[in-house]
Amino acid sequence: MIAERRDFSRAEREDSYCRLLAGASGWRALESVMELRLPELLTKRGPLTADEIVVALSLHPQRGRKWLLALCHLGLLEEALDPGLLPARYRAGPMMRAFWHEDGAMGFFYRDFLRFWRTSHAFDLVQVIRGLPVPQVPYPPESLEEAQLLEQWMRDTASETVETIERAITFEGIERLLDVAGGDGTMAIHYAQRYPQLHVTIFNLPNSAYLARQNISRAGVADRVSVVEGDFRHDPLPQGIQLVQFSRVLADWPEEVCQMLLTKAWQALAPGGRVLICEPLADDNPDLTVAWETIYIPYDDFGVGVYKPLASYERLLTQGGFKILQVTRKDRDSTHAVIVAQRLGQRDSPGPI
Ligand SMILES: C[S@@+](CC[C@H](N)C(=O)[O-])C[C@H]1O[C@@H](n2cnc3c(N)ncnc32)[C@H](O)[C@@H]1O
């Protein structure tokens, strides 16, 4: 018997239940739209009536119409605004315009995210949580191909991350920046090109370090961007740094690893140096957190609770010997928060290194 039944009003109870089911409905709708290439059809032929779509995609007439209406409710389709025109014509709605390019092809990140999502959710969840062995997605990536795929995801979404960081801080007075797990160098190259005083060191695993070296040489910034190969779980970080950046790194790891990384950052920093954390916060991004945390359930390299709320980062930083200077929360242009903290003279607890 569940004693506490007063958390929700009756309407809120219905809404909450339906919201859970609607999440799954949205996923199936997204897949069907992709499989049937509806965006491509609308791009080629412009707004179409339900009958025209039904014929073009070989759909069952009544089921097809229900599907089109469901897509409207989801925001994937909308009726073309021409009241004089009957029957109604459908065109791409705000979500379809957001996830698909104008040529009708889905953006790489969203397409590949959906592939990953499908692979993970194809397993029987009950069996998975009881320990069913499933083919693993290794993290960190092991082969060059796996590293290339991860870094392609990151490159595809790097510009909005850099813009978020640049809205939160200036790099004035910073000459030595360490980009821990700095991807294929995309962000470091941008910084070097934009801030002439800055020398950036990228620390990354050998495969990603190899990709970064190639990009640095192509961009002609090898005099100010260098790469150090290493595994941050075992190796120390380069020393004498003014700003240590963790961009989209700590949300891959549980708290105990993050604490160890902040300890290493503290040691890498010159006195008064700062650490910058750019991550989606669990409390600002509940849907993103549920999507990723459920994807990770079958994959054992991902620890428990990798998406963390602000309070966790605040605690980890304080315990790691940092004073928080600034927190810039998610805004309408970014899912990420930026936290900047200063290295204090001493750490509260030494922590594992
Ligand atoms: C999600 S990507 C973020 C890349 C980049 N910081 C950005 O924001 O675009 C995570 C990065 O962590 C690196 N990484 C993962 N495990 C690592 C480890 N044990 N040691 C060093 N780097 C690691 C990966 O190679 C990858 O470049």
The ligand as an ORCA input file, in Angstrom:
! r2SCAN-3c Opt
* xyz 0 1
  C      32.354     13.996    -24.455
  S      33.970     14.261    -25.087
  C      34.265     15.992    -24.798
  C      35.324     16.571    -25.694
  C      35.601     18.062    -25.516
  N      36.014     18.391    -24.193
  C      34.405     18.889    -25.938
  O      33.715     19.490    -25.114
  O      34.155     18.906    -27.148
  C      34.903     13.452    -23.825
  C      36.386     13.446    -24.064
  O      36.966     12.779    -22.940
  C      38.085     12.051    -23.386
  N      38.380     11.026    -22.372
  C      37.552     10.046    -21.952
  N      38.169      9.304    -21.021
  C      39.406      9.820    -20.841
  C      40.499      9.468    -20.007
  N      40.423      8.418    -19.192
  N      41.611     10.205    -20.068
  C      41.694     11.283    -20.905
  N      40.662     11.668    -21.718
  C      39.542     10.943    -21.698
  C      37.603     11.488    -24.714
  O      38.684     11.028    -25.506
  C      36.873     12.708    -25.294
  O      37.762     13.519    -26.008
*
